Each structure stands twice: as structure tokens, then as C-alpha cells.
Amino acid sequence: MKQPKVLVVGNNTIDLVFVCERGPSLGEKGQALEFRCISGGQAANVAVALRRLGVPVEYVGCFGDDQYGELSKESLRACGVELSRCITRPSCPQHLASITVSATEAERTIVMYKDKRIFANDIEPDQSWLKGVAIVYTDGHELMLSDKLAILAQICNIPMLADAENEDAIRGLLPKISSLIAPSKVIQRLVSDNRLESAIAAASELGPNIVIATMGARGSIGFSRDNGIARVAAEACEVMDTTGAGDAYHAGYIAAVLSGSRMEEAMRVGAKVASVACESLGPRVESAQLEQKGLLDSFVSNLTYPKRGIYV
């Protein structure tokens, strides 16, 4: 029997990473300690992490037709991510992000550029896209394509999990998805409630069966209509760079759900994978790091098709 796969939709970028002793202030010029050109993007990071955890993945999105676009595509292909439904936009630059990492504070500042032509608004999915798919994941950036896929996922009774960096953008998608994992501030603003426990419960009333708020070093807190509140501490680690930690959390959570874990245990796996992302420079987890944490190929033999609203 063919293994279930995850369909991932959203951003892919090239990150131009400058590591500085501390982040420069406005109007200040500084010298970087280190520079790297790294493939990133929220959805692409999730796709790569899932593949390195042993989960089959298809990524859908658009690439620029410049050298950075080719670099982004190759980074996904090299990990075994399926790209057959992706589009390369002619005469269009790749989505880029400039990331300044403060070595002193282990935090980062990001500035992005995304040409309007590189959005996937014109891609029209159909039910054939969901053949063999166990979960659909969106990073909340390709909202038109995500909305089309959410409708199809509902028809096919396939769970859809979403991230959100902007509460207003994701609001219309909420009635169609089964799970939301997002930063705590986004969820609080979404329902205009600064009390986090009541905010995640209120967000669940907007559609998702499960709502999980991530809080960085303070861990995560989740709400399930079936089982109530769960709190999970962040995994202890030596933090080098927090870029991509949220994406790694999502990948770990999804992999655990596909292996049969319920919400709280899946949150713990998400925290472990997020700690791996924090311990190195760049937004993507490496296989060697996952192996050191005992996570490599932990899920491959147990992958299942979860029913919408039960686990995810």
C-alpha cells in the first residue's frame, strides 16, 4: 500500500542571511560576522522537514525563473519533495528574504520581497490532487489556492492544517480547516482576547477542531473540542537561530499525527523538532540533527490516514 502523503502549499524563498554580533539600529551600518544564501520559505521549510522525518510530500507553489528560483526548486527536489504541479513564472524574480541574525540575542529581523506575479492565484486544483493525501497544509500565504484546496479537502473529508502570520488574512479560511497552529499573538488578535486559554477556545468556535498557540521559549498551548486544554513546554536546547522554528514545529506535529498521536503527544514531537531548528543557522532541519534527537525515520512505518476532526 502506498504511504499517505502531505500536500503542502505556500511560500518558498531564498534567504540571504547575515549573522551579526547584534542587529543594526535604524540608520546604522554594520559588518556581518557571517553570510549565507539559504533556501527557505514557511511552506517549503515544512515540506523539507516532513521529508527528512520520512513523510512523503508534494509541494505546490510558484518559482521565479532566475538563479534563485532554480536554487529553491533544487533544494526541494534534492530532499525528494514532489514538485509536478508547481509553476515557474517567466521573467519574474524569485521570492527573496533578507535575514539579519543577532548572535548576541539569538533573534532575527526579516525583510522580504515577493513579486505579485509569483502568487499562485491562477492555479486551479481538482479532486485528483488529493489522491493519496492524508493532510493538506498551508502556511497562510497562498490564500486563494489554499481556499480552493480547503473546499476540496472538505468534500473529500481530508483534514487541513493552517499556519497564520496575519489574523485578518486567514480569517476567511478558518471555517474550512480542521486545525490552526499559529503564534499566540495572532490567535489573541484573531478573537480580540488577551487571555490565551480563552482565546484559543474562542478561535476553535470559528471552525477548527484544534487550535494550538505557539509561544517560543514558553512552549505551546493547545485546545481540542474533544479533549480540552493541553500545555507543552519548549524542548531545552542551545539556541543559535530561531528562524524556521515554527515551521519545524508544524512538521513534527503533522508527522506525529500521521503516526497516530493525539494532540498533546504531537505537540511534544513538534517541540522536539522545533528545538532542532533552533540549534543551527538557517530555517531547515538537517537529517543528522534529527537522528541525534532520535527523530529520524521515527514515523515511516506507522503512517496512517487520520479522519478530519479527530486527530488534526
N, C-alpha and C positions, 0 to 999 in steps of 0.2 A: 504494500500500500504506500502510495506517495505521501511524503511528510507534508503536513499543513504548513502554509507559508503566511507571512505577514505582508500586506500591501501597504507601503509607506509613501505618503505624498507630502510635498512641501519643499523647503529651501535646500539648495546645495550652493556652497560658496567656496571661494578661495580666501583663506585668512592670511593676511600679511601681519605677522606677529612681531612686535617689538618688545623685548624684555628690558625694562629699565630698573634702576635701583629704586626709584619711586616714580609715580606718574607725574608728568609735567603739568604745571599750572597753566591757566589761560594766558597766552601771550609769551610763554616761556619756551625756550629752545633747549633740547637735551640730547645727550648721546646715549644710544641704546647699548646695553651690555651684550645683546644677542639679537639676531634676526632670523626668522624662519618663514618660509612660504608653505602653508599647510592647507590641505583640503578640509573643509568644514561645512557648516550649514546644519540647522537643527535636525531636519528630517534625514539628511544624508548621514549625520552622526549616529542617529538611531539605527538606520539601516546597517551601517558597518558594525556597530556594537552587537546587534542581533546576529549577524552572520558569524562574528567571532565567538558568540555564545553557542553557535551551532544551529541557529534557526534559519530556514530558507526565507529569502526576502526578495520582493520586487519593489523597486523604487520608481516612482513616476514624477517627473518634473521636466524643466527646460534648462538647456545649457546655452551659453554664448558660443560663438564659433571662433573664438580666439584661442591663444595658447592656454589661457587659464581654464577655459571651458573644457578643453581636451584633458587637462590635468585633473579636473574634477571628475570627469567621466572615468578616466583610467583608475582613479583611486577607488571607485566603487566596483568597477569590473574586476580589479585585482583581488577584491575580497569575495568575489562570487555573487555580487548583487545583480539581479536581473534588471536590464535597462531597455527592454524591447519596445516599451510604449513611450519612451522619452523622446523629446523633440529638441533638435539643435536649431536655434534661431539664426538665420543668415545675417551677416553684417551687424551683429549685436554683441556687445561686450558681456563677459561673464559677470555674474553677481560677485562683488568683492567686499571684504570687510577688513578694516584696519584695526588691529587689536593691540593696545598698549597694556602690558602686564607689569604691575608693580611688584618687584621682588621683595620689597620690604613688607607690604601689606598682603601679598598673595591675592590681590584682586586685579580686575581688568576693566578697561574702558574700551568700548567698541563703537566705531563709526562705519556705516555700511553704504554701498551704492548698488541699487538694483534698477536697471533699465526697465521701463514699463513694458517693453516688447518681450521680456523674458518670462512674464507671468503665463501660467498655463490655462488662462480663461477660455481658450478656444478648444481645449481638449474635451471630447465627448465620450465618456465611458459608457459601457453597456454591461449587462449581467455576465457576459463571458469573462470580464475582467476578474470576477470574484470566484471563478472556478478554482478550487483547492485552497482558497484563502480562509484562514481561521480568524484573523483580526485585521481590521483596517486602522491604520494610524495616520493622523495628521498633526503637523506641528502648528497649525492655525494660521499659516501664511498664504496658502493657496486656497482661499475661501470658496471661490466659485467651483473649482474642481472638487474640493472637499465636500461641498454641499451636494453636488451631483452623486458622489460616491456614497454619502450618508443615506440618501434616499434609496439607492440600490441596495445598500447593506441592510436597511430596514426590511426591504422586500424579501431579501434572501436570509433574514434572521441571523446576520453576521454582526458581532459586536464591533463597535468603532470607538477607539480611544483618541482623545484630543488633548493637545497642549494648548496653552494660550499665553501670549505675551501682552495681548491687548484685550481687555474685557469687552469693549464695545464691538470689536471685530468678530469675536467668537460668539456673541450673544445669540445670533440667529441660528447657529449650528446646534446649540445645546439641546433642543427638543428631539434631535435626531440621533444623538450619540448615546452610548451606554456608560462611558467613563470619561471623567475630566481629571487630568493631573496638571496642576499649574502652581506657580508661586503663590504664596499665601496672600500677598498684597493684591494680586489680580483677582483672586476669589473674593476678598473682602470688598474691593471696589465694585465687583460684579453685582453684589447684592446690597451694597451700601451698609455694611455691618462690620465694625472693627473687632467684634468678638469672634475669634476664629472658629470655635466649635459650632456656634450657631450659624456662622457664615457658610460653612461647608454643607451643613444640613439644609440651609435655605437654597444653596446652589443646586442641590440634588432635586429640589422641587421644580427646577426649571427644565428637567429632563433626564440627566444622567443618573443611573442607579448608584454609581460610585463616584465620589468626589474626594480627591486627595490634594492637600496643600503641602507643598514643599517649602522648607524654611532654612535651607542651607545647613549651617553647623548645628542648628537646633532640631534637625531631623525632619520628620513629616508626620502629618496627622490626616487620617482618612475617615470618611463616613460612608457606610453602606446602609441602604434602606433595610437590608435583611439582618445585618449584624451590628449596626450602630457604629460607635467611635473606636478607632484604633490609633495608638501612638507608637511611633518607632523612632528610636534615637539614630542620629547620624553615626556612621561607622568611623571609628578612630583612624586617622591617617595623618601623614606628613604632607600638608597642603603645599603644592607648588603653584598650581594654576587652577582656578575654578571653572574655566571655560569648558563647556560641554558636560558639566556635572549633571545638570538636569536631564540632558539627552541620554546620558548613560543610565540614570535612574529609570527613565521610561523603558529603555531596552531591557534592563534587568527585570523590571516589573512584568513586562509582556512575556519574556522568556519563562518566568516563574509561573505565570497564569497558564501558559500553554503546556506546562508540565503538570498542571493540576492543582497548583497552590491557590488558596483563597487570599483575600485582600491583605491581611496583616503579614502573612509569610512572604507574599510577593513584594510588599513594601520593604521588608528586610533585605530581600535579594536586591531590590532597586538601590537601597542604601549602600550595599556592598559594592555594586558595580560603579556607583557614583564616586565612591572613595578611590577606586582605581583611576578614574578620570582625573581626580584632584591631585594625584601623586606624580603627574608628569606634565610637561609643557604641551599644550595643544588640546584640541577638542575631542579626540578619538582615543578609545581604549585599545590597547595592544593585546594580542593573544598571550604573550609571555606574562604580562601583568595579571591577566585573568587566571592563568594557570597557577601563578604564585598564590592567589587567593582561593584556589580550589574551585574556580568557576568555569574553567574551560571544558566544553562539551558536557556540562552537568545536565543539560536538558534534552539532548538529542534523542535519546532512546524513549523518552516519555511524552513526546509532543502529542497533544490532543486538540480536538476542536471544541472550545468552550461554547456554551449556549449563551446567547445575548441576555444580559441582565443577571447572570448567575455568578460568574467569576470576574467579569470585566465590564 
